Amino acid sequence: MKIASVDIFLVTIGRPSVLGSPWNPVVVRINTDEGISGYGEVGLAYGDTKDGPFGMVNDFAKLIIGMDPMNNEAIWNRLQNTFWGLGGGPIIYGAMSGIDIALWDIKGKTFNAPVYQLLGGKMNQKLRAYASQIQFDWGPVAKALVHPEEYGEACIKAKEDGYSCIKVDPLCFNMEGKYKGWPCSGILQREQLKIVRNRVKAVREAVPDMDIIIEVHSLTDANSAVQLAHAIEEFGVFYFEEPTMPMNASNMKEIAERVNIPVASGERIYTRWGYRPFFENHALHIIQPDLGNCGGITEGKKICDMAKVYDVGVQVHVCGGPQATAAALHLEAVIPNFIIHEHHQAALLPENIRTGIYDYQPVDGYFTIPDLPGIGQELSKEAMDTAIKVTVK
C-alpha cells in the first residue's frame, strides 16, 4: 500500500463560541492506491492560525507521497527530521499531528478494527466527561456570561444533561463581557478577585456535588495565578488549568508549590521533549495534550505513557471538530492514567456538529468509544463541498 494523494480541507462552515476568532479546522485526508482513505484534524481550529497549518500540511504532504501509510513511525520521524521540524512549534507539530491521525485511521480501516484495539485495547470501558467552558453558557447557543448567577444557571444546565463535572474560566470576561477586557497578570485588583470569587462561589452553590475545574487560559502569571487560587481554594477545585503560559516550567513549578490545588496544562506543549521539563520538575499533576498538535496519536500515546512514570494524570485537550473528539476517545480508552474527557461547549454548536458524519455526544456524562474501523469519524460532504481544498499528488 502506498500514499497516492493528500487532500487538505480548510473547513469554513464551523463557528467559534463567542470570542470572535475564526473557527476553521484543518482536516487532512490521506488517500492510498488501494482505495482506503484516512482522516485527521490539525488541533489549531481557532486562534487566527488557519493559513499556517493549511500551508504546512501542504508542504509535508509532498514528502510522504509514495510512502507506506502503515509505517506511521517512519513517517513521523521523516517529518520531524526536517530542518524546522527539529525545532517544532504548533504549526509544524499540528501538521504532523493531522497527518498522523489520518494514518491511524487508514490502519484501522485496513485491519477492520477501531484504533483503540490497535493501541492495546480498552482499559476504560466508558469515559467520564466534563462540560467545558461554562463561561460561554451551556447548550446550542453561546454567549459571554458576566454575572455570578448566570454562571450558576449554566452549571445547572450541564448537571441536568448528566455531567458530574464542569470547567469554567471565571476571569476571562470583564463585567462588560469583553474577553481579556482587564489586566490579568502582575497583581490582580481587589475588585477583580471579588468578582472571580463570587462567580466561583455561585457555581459551587448551584452545584454543590459537582467537580469544578478552573481554567484561566494562561492569562495569569505566577503572581496573579497564586492570588486567584488562594481566593477560590475553599470551593473545592478539582484542578487548576493553565495558570500561566507553558514557556517556563519553573514558573509552573512555583505555582504548583504555592497553591493547594492540582495544576494542569498541555494544550500548548508539544511532543515528549516539550513535556519532559514539566515531568522532571514535578510542575504538573494533570497533562492535557492535544492530539492535533502534540504529535498525533503516535506521539500522544508516548507522552501519556511517560506521564504514568511520574504519576501524572491525563485529560486530553479537545477543542476542535468531530475528528478531534473521535481521536481523543480512542487514546483515552487505552491509557491507565486517564482522568476525564473534555467536552467543549463548541461541540454543541450545530454548525460544528455538521462538519462530521457522526455526532458523538456523552450520555449521562459518559462517552462510549466508537467501534467503527479507524477513528470512526469522517468529514461531512457539506464540510468538504464548502471547504477551501488543496490536493497534493
ZAZA-96993 format. One record per residue (C-alpha): residue number from 1; x, y, z. Coordinates in steps of 0.02 Angstrom, whole numbers, plus 32768, in hexadecimal, padded with zeros to 4 digits. Example, Ala and Ser with C-alpha at 12.3 -4.5 7.8 and 13.67 -1.06 7.14 Angstrom:
<sites>
+-----+------+------+------+
! num !    X !    Y !    Z !
+-----+------+------+------+
!   1 ! 8267 ! 7F1F ! 8186 !
!   2 ! 82AC ! 7FCB ! 8165 !
+-----+------+------+------+
</sites>
This chain:
<sites>
+-----+------+------+------+
! num !    X !    Y !    Z !
+-----+------+------+------+
!   1 ! 8000 ! 8000 ! 8000 !
!   2 ! 803E ! 80AE ! 7FD3 !
!   3 ! 8005 ! 8160 ! 7FF5 !
!   4 ! 7FC0 ! 819B ! 7F4E !
!   5 ! 7F81 ! 824A ! 7F7A !
!   6 ! 7F59 ! 82BD ! 800B !
!   7 ! 7EC0 ! 832F ! 8013 !
!   8 ! 7EC9 ! 83C5 ! 8088 !
!   9 ! 7E24 ! 8415 ! 80BA !
!  10 ! 7E13 ! 84BF ! 810E !
!  11 ! 7D65 ! 84AE ! 8158 !
!  12 ! 7CFD ! 854C ! 814A !
!  13 ! 7C50 ! 8520 ! 818F !
!  14 ! 7C82 ! 8512 ! 8246 !
!  15 ! 7C6D ! 859B ! 82C6 !
!  16 ! 7CC7 ! 85CD ! 8366 !
!  17 ! 7C72 ! 85DE ! 840E !
!  18 ! 7C6F ! 8699 ! 842D !
!  19 ! 7D22 ! 86D7 ! 8420 !
!  20 ! 7D15 ! 8714 ! 836D !
!  21 ! 7DAF ! 86B4 ! 8335 !
!  22 ! 7D91 ! 8653 ! 8293 !
!  23 ! 7D68 ! 8599 ! 82A7 !
!  24 ! 7DBE ! 853E ! 8219 !
!  25 ! 7DF4 ! 848B ! 823C !
!  26 ! 7E76 ! 844A ! 81C2 !
!  27 ! 7E4E ! 8396 ! 8196 !
!  28 ! 7EC6 ! 8322 ! 813B !
!  29 ! 7E8A ! 8292 ! 80CD !
!  30 ! 7F12 ! 8219 ! 8099 !
!  31 ! 7EE4 ! 81AC ! 8003 !
!  32 ! 7F39 ! 8108 ! 7FD9 !
!  33 ! 7F50 ! 80A7 ! 7F38 !
!  34 ! 7EDF ! 8020 ! 7F7F !
!  35 ! 7E4A ! 8095 ! 7F90 !
!  36 ! 7E51 ! 80AA ! 804E !
!  37 ! 7E50 ! 815C ! 8091 !
!  38 ! 7E71 ! 819D ! 8141 !
!  39 ! 7E3F ! 823F ! 8196 !
!  40 ! 7E9D ! 82A4 ! 8217 !
!  41 ! 7E88 ! 8352 ! 8261 !
!  42 ! 7F09 ! 83D7 ! 8289 !
!  43 ! 7EED ! 8419 ! 8339 !
!  44 ! 7EF0 ! 84D1 ! 830C !
!  45 ! 7E3A ! 84F2 ! 82DF !
!  46 ! 7E38 ! 859B ! 8334 !
!  47 ! 7EAF ! 8626 ! 8366 !
!  48 ! 7ECA ! 8676 ! 82BB !
!  49 ! 7F3C ! 85EC ! 8279 !
!  50 ! 7EDC ! 85A0 ! 81E8 !
!  51 ! 7F56 ! 85CD ! 815B !
!  52 ! 7FF1 ! 858E ! 81B6 !
!  53 ! 7FBD ! 84D8 ! 81D4 !
!  54 ! 7F65 ! 84CF ! 812C !
!  55 ! 8008 ! 84FE ! 80D5 !
!  56 ! 8073 ! 848F ! 8145 !
!  57 ! 800C ! 83F4 ! 811F !
!  58 ! 801F ! 841F ! 8067 !
!  59 ! 80DC ! 8422 ! 807A !
!  60 ! 80E5 ! 8382 ! 80DF !
!  61 ! 806D ! 8326 ! 806C !
!  62 ! 80ED ! 8334 ! 7FE0 !
!  63 ! 816A ! 82D4 ! 804A !
!  64 ! 80FC ! 823C ! 806B !
!  65 ! 80B5 ! 8217 ! 7FBE !
!  66 ! 80E7 ! 8165 ! 7F92 !
!  67 ! 810C ! 8130 ! 8045 !
!  68 ! 80B5 ! 809E ! 809A !
!  69 ! 802B ! 80E3 ! 810B !
!  70 ! 803F ! 804D ! 817F !
!  71 ! 80E9 ! 8090 ! 81B2 !
!  72 ! 80AB ! 811D ! 8220 !
!  73 ! 814A ! 811F ! 8289 !
!  74 ! 81B8 ! 8133 ! 81F0 !
!  75 ! 8149 ! 81BD ! 81AB !
!  76 ! 8147 ! 8217 ! 8254 !
!  77 ! 8204 ! 8214 ! 825C !
!  78 ! 8214 ! 824A ! 81A7 !
!  79 ! 81AD ! 82E5 ! 81CA !
!  80 ! 8201 ! 830E ! 826F !
!  81 ! 82AC ! 82FF ! 8221 !
!  82 ! 828E ! 838F ! 81AB !
!  83 ! 82F1 ! 842E ! 81D1 !
!  84 ! 8263 ! 8489 ! 822B !
!  85 ! 8217 ! 83E9 ! 826D !
!  86 ! 82AB ! 83D5 ! 82E2 !
!  87 ! 827B ! 8479 ! 8333 !
!  88 ! 81C0 ! 8458 ! 8331 !
!  89 ! 8134 ! 84CD ! 8363 !
!  90 ! 8078 ! 84C4 ! 834D !
!  91 ! 8073 ! 84D8 ! 8290 !
!  92 ! 80F7 ! 8452 ! 8271 !
!  93 ! 80B3 ! 83D7 ! 82F0 !
!  94 ! 7FFF ! 8401 ! 82C3 !
!  95 ! 801E ! 83CC ! 820F !
!  96 ! 807A ! 832F ! 8248 !
!  97 ! 7FE9 ! 8307 ! 82BD !
!  98 ! 7F61 ! 8315 ! 823A !
!  99 ! 7FC3 ! 82A4 ! 81C6 !
! 100 ! 7FE7 ! 8227 ! 8252 !
! 101 ! 7F30 ! 8219 ! 8286 !
! 102 ! 7EFF ! 81FA ! 81D1 !
! 103 ! 7F81 ! 816E ! 81C8 !
! 104 ! 7F35 ! 811A ! 8261 !
! 105 ! 7E8A ! 812A ! 8210 !
! 106 ! 7ECE ! 80D0 ! 8176 !
! 107 ! 7F1D ! 804A ! 81E1 !
! 108 ! 7E7A ! 8029 ! 823D !
! 109 ! 7E17 ! 8020 ! 819C !
! 110 ! 7E98 ! 7FAC ! 814E !
! 111 ! 7E8C ! 7F31 ! 81DF !
! 112 ! 7DD0 ! 7F50 ! 81F8 !
! 113 ! 7DF0 ! 7F82 ! 82AC !
! 114 ! 7DD4 ! 801D ! 8316 !
! 115 ! 7E75 ! 8079 ! 833F !
! 116 ! 7E67 ! 8053 ! 83F9 !
! 117 ! 7E7E ! 7F9A ! 83D2 !
! 118 ! 7F1E ! 7FBF ! 8372 !
! 119 ! 7F5E ! 8025 ! 8406 !
! 120 ! 7F4C ! 7F94 ! 847F !
! 121 ! 7E93 ! 7F86 ! 84A3 !
! 122 ! 7E1F ! 7FD6 ! 8520 !
! 123 ! 7E54 ! 7FF7 ! 85D2 !
! 124 ! 7DBE ! 806A ! 85E8 !
! 125 ! 7D14 ! 802C ! 85AF !
! 126 ! 7CC3 ! 80D7 ! 85B7 !
! 127 ! 7D0B ! 8184 ! 85CD !
! 128 ! 7CD0 ! 8204 ! 864B !
! 129 ! 7CBC ! 82AE ! 85F7 !
! 130 ! 7CAF ! 835F ! 8637 !
! 131 ! 7C50 ! 83F5 ! 85F3 !
! 132 ! 7CDA ! 846A ! 85BB !
! 133 ! 7CD8 ! 8529 ! 85B4 !
! 134 ! 7C3D ! 8551 ! 8619 !
! 135 ! 7C66 ! 860C ! 8608 !
! 136 ! 7C1C ! 85FA ! 8558 !
! 137 ! 7B7A ! 85B4 ! 85A2 !
! 138 ! 7B49 ! 8500 ! 857D !
! 139 ! 7AE4 ! 84C7 ! 84E8 !
! 140 ! 7AD2 ! 84EA ! 842D !
! 141 ! 7AD7 ! 85A7 ! 8445 !
! 142 ! 7B76 ! 85F9 ! 8487 !
! 143 ! 7B8B ! 86A1 ! 84DD !
! 144 ! 7C03 ! 86F5 ! 8556 !
! 145 ! 7BCB ! 86E2 ! 860A !
! 146 ! 7BEA ! 8773 ! 8680 !
! 147 ! 7B83 ! 8769 ! 871F !
! 148 ! 7BA1 ! 86E1 ! 87A1 !
! 149 ! 7AEF ! 86A0 ! 879A !
! 150 ! 7B04 ! 8681 ! 86DE !
! 151 ! 7B98 ! 860F ! 8704 !
! 152 ! 7B31 ! 85AD ! 877F !
! 153 ! 7A9F ! 859C ! 8705 !
! 154 ! 7B14 ! 855A ! 867C !
! 155 ! 7B57 ! 84D6 ! 86F3 !
! 156 ! 7AA8 ! 849C ! 871D !
! 157 ! 7A89 ! 8482 ! 8662 !
! 158 ! 7B24 ! 8414 ! 8659 !
! 159 ! 7AEF ! 83B2 ! 86F2 !
! 160 ! 7A43 ! 8395 ! 86A5 !
! 161 ! 7A9E ! 834E ! 860D !
! 162 ! 7AEE ! 82CD ! 867E !
! 163 ! 7B9B ! 8316 ! 869C !
! 164 ! 7BEE ! 8307 ! 8746 !
! 165 ! 7C7B ! 8380 ! 871E !
! 166 ! 7C88 ! 842B ! 86CC !
! 167 ! 7D14 ! 84A0 ! 8699 !
! 168 ! 7D0C ! 855C ! 86A0 !
! 169 ! 7D7E ! 85EF ! 8682 !
! 170 ! 7D3F ! 866F ! 8701 !
! 171 ! 7DC0 ! 86F3 ! 86CF !
! 172 ! 7DBE ! 8701 ! 8611 !
! 173 ! 7D25 ! 8773 ! 8602 !
! 174 ! 7D1B ! 881B ! 8658 !
! 175 ! 7C76 ! 8862 ! 8694 !
! 176 ! 7C50 ! 88A3 ! 85E4 !
! 177 ! 7C65 ! 87F4 ! 859C !
! 178 ! 7D07 ! 881F ! 8542 !
! 179 ! 7D88 ! 8793 ! 8532 !
! 180 ! 7E2E ! 87C7 ! 8582 !
! 181 ! 7DD8 ! 886C ! 85A9 !
! 182 ! 7E41 ! 888F ! 8644 !
! 183 ! 7EF4 ! 8871 ! 867E !
! 184 ! 7F0F ! 87BD ! 86B5 !
! 185 ! 7FC9 ! 87B6 ! 86DD !
! 186 ! 8035 ! 8806 ! 8762 !
! 187 ! 7FC5 ! 8823 ! 87F8 !
! 188 ! 7F08 ! 8813 ! 87E6 !
! 189 ! 7EA1 ! 88A1 ! 882B !
! 190 ! 7E32 ! 8883 ! 88C1 !
! 191 ! 7D94 ! 889F ! 885B !
! 192 ! 7DCA ! 881F ! 87DA !
! 193 ! 7DEA ! 879D ! 885F !
! 194 ! 7D41 ! 87C1 ! 88AA !
! 195 ! 7CEA ! 87A8 ! 8803 !
! 196 ! 7D49 ! 8707 ! 87DF !
! 197 ! 7D26 ! 86C4 ! 888C !
! 198 ! 7C6D ! 86EC ! 887F !
! 199 ! 7C61 ! 8693 ! 87D8 !
! 200 ! 7CB3 ! 85F5 ! 881C !
! 201 ! 7C4B ! 8600 ! 88BB !
! 202 ! 7BAC ! 8609 ! 8852 !
! 203 ! 7BE4 ! 856D ! 87F3 !
! 204 ! 7C05 ! 850E ! 8894 !
! 205 ! 7B60 ! 8541 ! 88E1 !
! 206 ! 7B00 ! 8511 ! 8843 !
! 207 ! 7B52 ! 8465 ! 8834 !
! 208 ! 7B95 ! 8436 ! 88E0 !
! 209 ! 7BB6 ! 8381 ! 88AF !
! 210 ! 7C11 ! 839F ! 8809 !
! 211 ! 7CCC ! 83A8 ! 87E9 !
! 212 ! 7D09 ! 8453 ! 87AF !
! 213 ! 7D9F ! 846D ! 873D !
! 214 ! 7DE1 ! 851F ! 873A !
! 215 ! 7E35 ! 8559 ! 869A !
! 216 ! 7E86 ! 8601 ! 8679 !
! 217 ! 7ECC ! 85E6 ! 85C9 !
! 218 ! 7F7C ! 861F ! 85FC !
! 219 ! 7F3B ! 86CF ! 8615 !
! 220 ! 7F8A ! 86D5 ! 86C2 !
! 221 ! 8041 ! 86CE ! 86F2 !
! 222 ! 8091 ! 867C ! 8789 !
! 223 ! 805B ! 8709 ! 87FF !
! 224 ! 7FA8 ! 8725 ! 87C6 !
! 225 ! 7F8A ! 8669 ! 87B3 !
! 226 ! 7FB8 ! 864C ! 8869 !
! 227 ! 7F4A ! 86DE ! 889E !
! 228 ! 7EB6 ! 8697 ! 883F !
! 229 ! 7ED0 ! 85E6 ! 8880 !
! 230 ! 7ED5 ! 8621 ! 8934 !
! 231 ! 7E33 ! 8682 ! 8919 !
! 232 ! 7DD3 ! 85E8 ! 88DF !
! 233 ! 7E27 ! 8553 ! 8935 !
! 234 ! 7D9B ! 8544 ! 89B5 !
! 235 ! 7D1E ! 8512 ! 892E !
! 236 ! 7D73 ! 846C ! 890D !
! 237 ! 7DC7 ! 8478 ! 8863 !
! 238 ! 7DE8 ! 83D6 ! 8804 !
! 239 ! 7E7E ! 8420 ! 87AB !
! 240 ! 7EC4 ! 84C7 ! 876F !
! 241 ! 7EE2 ! 84D0 ! 86B3 !
! 242 ! 7F65 ! 853A ! 865A !
! 243 ! 7F89 ! 85AF ! 86EB !
! 244 ! 8017 ! 85F7 ! 8683 !
! 245 ! 8060 ! 85E0 ! 85D6 !
! 246 ! 80C4 ! 8541 ! 85BD !
! 247 ! 8165 ! 8593 ! 8582 !
! 248 ! 81B6 ! 858C ! 862E !
! 249 ! 81A6 ! 84E8 ! 868D !
! 250 ! 81F4 ! 8538 ! 8727 !
! 251 ! 8166 ! 85B7 ! 8733 !
! 252 ! 80E7 ! 8529 ! 872A !
! 253 ! 8145 ! 84CD ! 87B2 !
! 254 ! 8141 ! 8569 ! 881F !
! 255 ! 8085 ! 8573 ! 880D !
! 256 ! 8071 ! 84B9 ! 8833 !
! 257 ! 80D5 ! 84CF ! 88D3 !
! 258 ! 8075 ! 8569 ! 890D !
! 259 ! 7FC1 ! 852F ! 88F4 !
! 260 ! 7F5B ! 84A1 ! 893D !
! 261 ! 7F09 ! 8470 ! 8898 !
! 262 ! 7F4C ! 83F3 ! 8817 !
! 263 ! 7F95 ! 844E ! 8781 !
! 264 ! 7F71 ! 8420 ! 86CB !
! 265 ! 7FB2 ! 845A ! 8622 !
! 266 ! 7FDF ! 8417 ! 8578 !
! 267 ! 7F7B ! 8455 ! 84E4 !
! 268 ! 8010 ! 84C4 ! 84B7 !
! 269 ! 8097 ! 8445 ! 84E2 !
! 270 ! 80D4 ! 83D9 ! 8452 !
! 271 ! 8126 ! 832C ! 844B !
! 272 ! 8185 ! 82CD ! 84D2 !
! 273 ! 8210 ! 834D ! 84CA !
! 274 ! 8199 ! 83D8 ! 84F8 !
! 275 ! 814D ! 8377 ! 8589 !
! 276 ! 81F2 ! 8339 ! 85CF !
! 277 ! 821E ! 83CF ! 863E !
! 278 ! 816F ! 83D1 ! 8689 !
! 279 ! 8180 ! 8319 ! 86B7 !
! 280 ! 8230 ! 8328 ! 86F9 !
! 281 ! 820D ! 83BC ! 876C !
! 282 ! 8160 ! 837C ! 879F !
! 283 ! 810B ! 841C ! 8765 !
! 284 ! 806B ! 83C9 ! 8727 !
! 285 ! 7FF1 ! 834E ! 8775 !
! 286 ! 7F82 ! 833F ! 86DA !
! 287 ! 7FBC ! 834D ! 8626 !
! 288 ! 7F4B ! 8383 ! 8597 !
! 289 ! 7F9C ! 8355 ! 84F2 !
! 290 ! 7F39 ! 8381 ! 8456 !
! 291 ! 7F4A ! 82F1 ! 83DB !
! 292 ! 7F38 ! 836F ! 834E !
! 293 ! 7FD7 ! 83CD ! 837C !
! 294 ! 803F ! 8365 ! 83F5 !
! 295 ! 8077 ! 82ED ! 836D !
! 296 ! 7FDB ! 8288 ! 834A !
! 297 ! 7FA7 ! 81E0 ! 8390 !
! 298 ! 8055 ! 8197 ! 8377 !
! 299 ! 80A6 ! 821B ! 83E5 !
! 300 ! 8011 ! 8236 ! 8457 !
! 301 ! 8015 ! 8181 ! 8492 !
! 302 ! 80CE ! 8193 ! 84BB !
! 303 ! 80AF ! 8234 ! 851D !
! 304 ! 8026 ! 81E1 ! 8583 !
! 305 ! 8093 ! 8149 ! 85A6 !
! 306 ! 811F ! 81BD ! 85DC !
! 307 ! 80A7 ! 8219 ! 8650 !
! 308 ! 8078 ! 8176 ! 86A5 !
! 309 ! 812C ! 8161 ! 86E0 !
! 310 ! 811A ! 8205 ! 8740 !
! 311 ! 806B ! 81E0 ! 8785 !
! 312 ! 8021 ! 8268 ! 8716 !
! 313 ! 7F6D ! 8258 ! 86DB !
! 314 ! 7F2D ! 827A ! 862A !
! 315 ! 7E9D ! 82E2 ! 85E9 !
! 316 ! 7EB1 ! 82F2 ! 852E !
! 317 ! 7E8F ! 83A4 ! 84F2 !
! 318 ! 7DFE ! 83A5 ! 8477 !
! 319 ! 7DCA ! 8449 ! 8427 !
! 320 ! 7DAF ! 8428 ! 8370 !
! 321 ! 7D40 ! 83CD ! 82F6 !
! 322 ! 7CF5 ! 831E ! 82FD !
! 323 ! 7D98 ! 82CC ! 82C4 !
! 324 ! 7DEF ! 8311 ! 835E !
! 325 ! 7D6C ! 82C7 ! 83D1 !
! 326 ! 7D75 ! 821B ! 8380 !
! 327 ! 7E33 ! 8213 ! 8387 !
! 328 ! 7E36 ! 8244 ! 843F !
! 329 ! 7DB7 ! 81BF ! 846F !
! 330 ! 7E22 ! 8135 ! 8424 !
! 331 ! 7EBE ! 8168 ! 8482 !
! 332 ! 7E64 ! 8186 ! 8526 !
! 333 ! 7E18 ! 80D8 ! 851C !
! 334 ! 7EC1 ! 8083 ! 8526 !
! 335 ! 7F27 ! 80E5 ! 85A7 !
! 336 ! 7F2B ! 80BA ! 8661 !
! 337 ! 7F40 ! 816F ! 869A !
! 338 ! 7EA2 ! 81B4 ! 8647 !
! 339 ! 7E48 ! 8231 ! 86B7 !
! 340 ! 7DBA ! 827F ! 8654 !
! 341 ! 7D88 ! 82B0 ! 85A2 !
! 342 ! 7D70 ! 8365 ! 856E !
! 343 ! 7CCB ! 8388 ! 8515 !
! 344 ! 7CD4 ! 843C ! 84DA !
! 345 ! 7C3F ! 84AF ! 84CB !
! 346 ! 7C6F ! 84C7 ! 8414 !
! 347 ! 7C48 ! 840E ! 83F7 !
! 348 ! 7B91 ! 8436 ! 841A !
! 349 ! 7B84 ! 84B9 ! 8391 !
! 350 ! 7B1F ! 8479 ! 82FA !
! 351 ! 7B98 ! 84C0 ! 8279 !
! 352 ! 7C2A ! 8462 ! 82C6 !
! 353 ! 7BC9 ! 83C0 ! 82D8 !
! 354 ! 7BA0 ! 83C6 ! 821E !
! 355 ! 7C59 ! 83BC ! 81EF !
! 356 ! 7C5C ! 8302 ! 821B !
! 357 ! 7BF3 ! 826F ! 81DF !
! 358 ! 7BD4 ! 8234 ! 8292 !
! 359 ! 7BA2 ! 8297 ! 832B !
! 360 ! 7BFB ! 824F ! 83C3 !
! 361 ! 7BB0 ! 8294 ! 8463 !
! 362 ! 7BBA ! 8250 ! 8515 !
! 363 ! 7B24 ! 81FC ! 8566 !
! 364 ! 7B09 ! 8225 ! 861E !
! 365 ! 7BB7 ! 8270 ! 8623 !
! 366 ! 7C13 ! 81DB ! 85D7 !
! 367 ! 7C56 ! 81B5 ! 8529 !
! 368 ! 7C5C ! 810B ! 84D9 !
! 369 ! 7CEC ! 80EB ! 8462 !
! 370 ! 7CC6 ! 80DC ! 83A7 !
! 371 ! 7CCF ! 8028 ! 8368 !
! 372 ! 7CD8 ! 8052 ! 82B0 !
! 373 ! 7D7A ! 802A ! 8253 !
! 374 ! 7DFE ! 80B2 ! 8264 !
! 375 ! 7DD4 ! 814A ! 82CE !
! 376 ! 7D1C ! 813B ! 829F !
! 377 ! 7D04 ! 81EA ! 825A !
! 378 ! 7D10 ! 823E ! 81B0 !
! 379 ! 7CF6 ! 82EB ! 816A !
! 380 ! 7C44 ! 8309 ! 812F !
! 381 ! 7C1A ! 8327 ! 8079 !
! 382 ! 7BDA ! 83D5 ! 80A6 !
! 383 ! 7C7F ! 83FF ! 80FA !
! 384 ! 7CE5 ! 83BF ! 8067 !
! 385 ! 7C79 ! 8415 ! 7FE4 !
! 386 ! 7C89 ! 84BE ! 803A !
! 387 ! 7D3E ! 84AF ! 8072 !
! 388 ! 7DD8 ! 84FD ! 8024 !
! 389 ! 7E30 ! 8464 ! 7FDE !
! 390 ! 7EDC ! 8438 ! 7F9C !
! 391 ! 7F10 ! 838D ! 7F5B !
! 392 ! 7FC4 ! 8353 ! 7F59 !
! 393 ! 7FF3 ! 82C1 ! 7EE7 !
+-----+------+------+------+
</sites>
